[in-house]
Amino acid sequence: MSLVRRALPEDAPEVLRLRQVMIDSMSESGGGPTGWHAESLRTLRDRLAGRDGDFTAVVVDHPDRPGALAALAAGTLEYRIGRAGNPHGRVGHVFSVATDPDARRRGYARACMEELLEWFRARGARQVDLNASAAAEPLYASLGFVRKPDPSMRLEL
């Protein structure tokens, strides 16, 4: 039996908790605000219920804390106009890869990522993008990801 499973709507609070673990690990100050969790919960539950959509989260249950999650990897499938190497324009995007601090170094994040990559392959994605922290880069490199020059910009609306 696999440790990894698709997240269910009832996992939403734990998915948000692990997302906050990831956010806090990337912040210099750590322990960011969590007031947005309550507002986000309903939307996340709805997205987790849509099993055939363009979003998924894969998780590992915490071995020592019933009802808690040990690890998470979430991703979306996007459409972009095709190009050479990806004529159908299906692109995966990985985000919110996180492991509970007391469950690290057990291979859970790798297991979640491998399952998420299979989900992308099954849906015809020809490329998968992610943003990597320095600490996580060795994991992603071992899965075949390479750094790319990315002049990303963002506008907050």
C-alpha positions as CSV (number, residue, x, y, z in Angstrom):
1,M,0.0,0.0,0.0
2,S,1.3,3.4,-1.0
3,L,1.9,6.1,1.6
4,V,0.9,8.8,-0.8
5,R,-2.8,9.6,-1.5
6,R,-4.8,12.4,-3.1
7,A,-5.9,14.9,-0.5
8,L,-9.6,14.9,0.3
9,P,-11.9,17.9,1.2
10,E,-11.6,16.9,4.9
11,D,-7.8,17.3,4.6
12,A,-8.2,21.0,3.8
13,P,-7.2,22.4,7.3
14,E,-4.1,20.3,7.3
15,V,-3.2,21.2,3.7
16,L,-3.4,24.8,4.7
17,R,-1.3,24.1,7.8
18,L,1.4,22.6,5.7
19,R,1.2,25.4,3.2
20,Q,1.9,27.8,6.1
21,V,4.9,25.6,7.0
22,M,6.2,26.1,3.5
23,I,5.5,29.8,3.5
24,D,7.1,30.2,6.9
25,S,10.2,28.3,5.8
26,M,10.8,30.8,3.0
27,S,10.3,33.8,5.2
28,E,13.2,35.4,7.1
29,S,10.8,36.3,10.0
30,G,8.9,33.0,10.0
31,G,5.5,32.5,11.7
32,G,3.5,34.6,9.2
33,P,-0.1,35.6,9.6
34,T,-2.7,32.8,9.3
35,G,-5.9,34.7,9.3
36,W,-6.3,34.0,5.6
37,H,-6.8,30.3,6.4
38,A,-10.4,30.6,7.4
39,E,-11.2,32.5,4.3
40,S,-9.4,30.1,2.1
41,L,-10.8,26.9,3.6
42,R,-14.1,26.7,1.7
43,T,-12.4,27.3,-1.7
44,L,-9.7,24.7,-1.0
45,R,-12.4,22.1,0.1
46,D,-14.2,22.7,-3.2
47,R,-11.1,22.4,-5.2
48,L,-10.1,19.2,-3.4
49,A,-13.6,17.8,-4.2
50,G,-13.1,18.4,-7.9
51,R,-11.2,15.2,-8.6
52,D,-11.0,15.6,-12.4
53,G,-10.1,19.3,-12.5
54,D,-6.9,21.2,-13.1
55,F,-5.7,21.1,-9.4
56,T,-4.6,18.3,-7.1
57,A,-2.8,17.9,-3.9
58,V,-1.1,14.7,-2.8
59,V,-0.3,14.0,0.8
60,V,1.2,11.5,3.2
61,D,-0.6,11.0,6.5
62,H,1.6,11.7,9.6
63,P,2.7,8.4,11.1
64,D,2.7,9.6,14.7
65,R,-0.3,12.0,14.8
66,P,-3.6,10.6,13.6
67,G,-5.5,13.1,11.6
68,A,-2.4,15.1,10.7
69,L,-0.5,15.2,7.5
70,A,3.2,14.7,7.2
71,A,3.8,16.0,3.7
72,L,2.1,17.8,0.8
73,A,2.8,18.6,-2.8
74,A,0.2,20.5,-4.7
75,G,0.0,21.5,-8.4
76,T,-2.1,22.9,-11.2
77,L,-2.3,22.0,-14.9
78,E,-2.4,25.1,-17.1
79,Y,-2.9,25.7,-20.8
80,R,-0.5,27.9,-22.7
81,I,-0.5,28.2,-26.5
82,G,1.6,25.3,-27.9
83,R,5.1,25.5,-29.0
84,A,7.9,23.2,-30.2
85,G,8.3,20.5,-27.6
86,N,4.8,21.1,-26.1
87,P,2.4,21.5,-29.0
88,H,-0.7,21.0,-26.9
89,G,0.4,23.6,-24.4
90,R,-0.2,21.6,-21.2
91,V,2.1,22.8,-18.4
92,G,2.2,21.7,-14.9
93,H,3.0,24.0,-12.0
94,V,4.1,22.7,-8.6
95,F,3.7,24.7,-5.5
96,S,3.3,24.2,-1.7
97,V,5.7,21.3,-1.3
98,A,6.1,21.0,2.4
99,T,6.9,18.4,5.1
100,D,6.0,18.8,8.7
101,P,9.2,19.6,10.6
102,D,9.0,16.5,12.8
103,A,8.5,14.2,9.7
104,R,11.4,15.3,7.6
105,R,14.2,13.2,6.1
106,R,11.9,10.2,5.6
107,G,11.3,10.5,1.8
108,Y,7.7,11.9,2.1
109,A,8.2,15.0,0.0
110,R,9.9,12.9,-2.7
111,A,7.0,10.4,-2.7
112,C,4.5,13.2,-3.0
113,M,6.5,14.8,-5.9
114,E,6.7,11.5,-7.7
115,E,3.0,11.0,-7.5
116,L,2.3,14.6,-8.5
117,L,4.6,14.2,-11.6
118,E,2.6,11.0,-12.5
119,W,-0.6,13.0,-12.3
120,F,0.8,15.6,-14.7
121,R,2.0,12.9,-17.1
122,A,-1.4,11.2,-17.1
123,R,-2.9,14.6,-18.2
124,G,-0.5,15.2,-21.0
125,A,1.7,17.8,-19.5
126,R,5.0,18.1,-21.4
127,Q,6.7,20.4,-18.9
128,V,6.4,21.1,-15.2
129,D,7.6,24.3,-13.6
130,L,8.3,25.2,-9.9
131,N,10.1,27.7,-7.8
132,A,12.7,26.1,-5.6
133,S,14.2,27.1,-2.3
134,A,17.9,26.5,-2.0
135,A,17.2,23.8,0.6
136,A,14.8,21.9,-1.7
137,E,16.8,22.3,-4.9
138,P,18.7,18.9,-4.5
139,L,15.4,17.0,-4.3
140,Y,14.1,18.7,-7.4
141,A,17.4,18.2,-9.3
142,S,17.3,14.5,-8.4
143,L,13.9,14.3,-10.1
144,G,15.2,15.9,-13.3
145,F,14.4,19.6,-12.7
146,V,16.9,22.1,-14.0
147,R,17.3,25.8,-13.2
148,K,16.2,28.2,-15.9
149,P,16.7,31.9,-16.4
150,D,13.4,33.4,-15.5
151,P,12.7,37.0,-15.7
152,S,9.4,36.6,-13.8
153,M,7.4,39.7,-12.8
154,R,4.2,40.0,-10.8
155,L,1.4,42.4,-10.4
156,E,-0.8,42.1,-7.3
157,L,-4.4,43.0,-8.1
